């Protein structure tokens, strides 16, 4: 759990720095910074997707994951949590302020939790106490938080809640996951996460098209299951 704690602290510090300096930055500059983060996030997502060995597995995982996500209303539940946190701690009164809080919470939560570093780093941390990978992720997340929070505000900082719950759970279950997840499963899970990150860039950061990205999260679980099922029927 040490790596997860370091990650949470990095996000908090980055968010506070972003909010402090954000008030001193012109709106056009802040928007340009977020757009830059959107382009970077989209590029990282594409890079992750290109690691796939079988694109149809990713497609199947996304389709099944979307059905499950819509059924479970994951996006709405995350947004509701963000709205509750904003009402409880954010101090915002206008619709624009509330929307910005929820947008920051959603974007940061998905970005920090979707990726191979969060999974592999948490497994290493929980299994052998090696938190080097999560330490690297913490530095990246800290700098990203500065950029996000300068425009999207305190909602970014509250992303520490899903980060702690997600990475902490993986660390606690590290022994079991390490014996279950194969390299092929992790590869397709990573590729699926890349598509989700690309969707996050289009929707929340670049604001090109509204996509209910949160509802695709079950695809991260579906992808390794598909890999396992296919391994039962070798070519």
FENQUI-V839735 format. One record per pair of residues at least 12 apart in sequence whose ideal C-beta (glycine too) atoms are under 7 Angstrom apart, sorted by the first residue. I is the first residue (numbers start at 1). J is the second residue. If there is no record, write none. Layout:
BEGIN
i->{I,I}
j->{J,J}
END
This chain:
BEGIN
i->{1,1,1,2,2,3,3,3,3,3,3,4,4,4,4,4,4,4,6,6,6,6,7,7,7,7,7,7,8,8,8,10,10,10,10,11,11,11,11,11,11,11,11,12,12,13,14,14,14,14,14,14,14,15,15,15,15,15,17,18,18,18,18,18,18,18,19,19,19,21,22,22,22,25,30,30,31,33,33,33,34,34,34,35,37,37,37,37,38,38,38,41,41,41,41,41,42,42,42,44,45,45,45,45,45,46,46,47,48,48,48,48,48,49,49,49,51,51,51,52,52,52,53,53,54,57,57,57,57,58,58,58,58,58,60,61,61,61,61,61,62,62,62,62,64,64,65,65,65,65,65,66,66,68,69,69,69,69,69,70,74,74,74,75,75,75,78,78,78,79,79,82,82,82,82,82,83,83,85,85,86,86,86,86,90,90,100,100,100,101,101,101,102,103,103,103,104,104,104,104,104,105,105,105,106,106,107,107,107,107,107,108,108,108,109,109,110,110,110,111,111,111,112,112,112,113,113,113,114,114,114,115,115,116,116,117,117,118,118,118,119,120,121,121,121,122,122,122,122,122,123,123,123,123,125,126,126,126,126,127,127,127,181,184,185,185,185,188,188,188,189,189,189,192,192,192,193,196,196,196,199,199,199,200}
j->{125,168,171,125,131,121,122,125,131,134,135,122,125,134,164,167,168,171,131,134,135,138,134,137,138,141,163,167,160,163,164,138,139,141,142,112,141,142,145,157,159,160,163,157,160,142,141,142,143,144,145,146,149,145,149,154,156,157,146,145,146,147,148,149,150,156,149,153,154,150,149,150,151,150,150,151,151,147,150,151,147,151,205,206,144,147,148,205,201,205,206,111,197,200,201,205,198,201,202,197,194,195,197,198,201,194,198,194,190,191,193,194,197,191,194,195,187,190,191,187,188,191,184,187,188,188,223,226,227,188,191,192,195,223,226,192,219,222,223,226,192,195,216,219,219,222,216,217,218,219,222,215,216,218,214,215,216,217,218,215,214,215,217,212,214,215,106,109,214,102,106,101,102,105,106,155,98,102,105,158,98,101,102,155,154,155,152,153,155,153,154,155,155,152,155,204,148,152,153,155,156,155,158,159,204,214,148,152,200,204,205,148,156,159,159,162,200,213,214,144,197,200,141,159,163,162,163,166,193,196,197,193,197,186,190,133,137,137,166,167,170,133,133,134,137,134,167,170,171,174,170,174,177,178,171,170,171,172,174,174,175,178,224,227,224,227,228,223,224,227,220,223,224,219,220,223,220,213,216,219,211,213,216,213}
END
